[in-house]
């Protein structure tokens, strides 16, 4: 059985950029562009009557930026999926609060759109299957976009083992065995990851509370370290953080040893 193309609208106040996106999308049989809108008020006024599944949504627009628009769409039209487009990668972390299909930095190229469309197809199929099965269409993973040393990376926060500052670089260590050099300092990452229950346990380390197995007392209680699931490294715990982490762990049913 043939799969219907994804009904798509491009929203971009820059006509050159919007037309370039449409020109690339026309090369993909999996997508049909049903409209082009160059401002957010027009988009919001027309959405109730539009039969659309996917938006290529610019972030920097007059009147109402793409993130504000996305927050409204996710509440009023949860079946519509979003791919953010922007010339600035630093918007990525904020955008992933809206669980978009993807985040693409301009200038957009064909290879990058190929990956985005493949993600959109998978997500729309999953949504349809969950709807048929009577399940809530909510994401099981929480993904964020981060600027890293060699570009930009979408990371599932559940895959992060710990974050470490070593020398002058900040490393994000994941359960796949790969590590990425982040283009943020630890304080910035602490703020980005705080909603996902990460904890700054030491001046050089951030850990996910859900991955803590236990806290060790070393040298007769003079020093402490954290043992993590899926990880053999001992993560140092600052003495000044001891009471705070104990309170957080007990709230999660984890006890000290």
ABEGO torsion letter per residue (X at the ends): XBBBBBBBBBBBABAAAAAAAAAAAAABAABBBABBBABAAAAAAAAAABBBABBBBBABBBGBBAAAAAAAAAAABAABBBBBBBABAAAAAAAAAAGBABBBBOBBBAAAAAAAAAAAAAAAAAAAAAAAAGBBBBBABBBBBBBBAAEBBBBBAAABABBBBBEABBBBBBAAGBBBBBABBAAAAAAAAAAAGBBBABAABBBBAAABABBBBBGGGABBBBBBBGBABBBBBBAAAAAAAAAAAAAAGBBBX
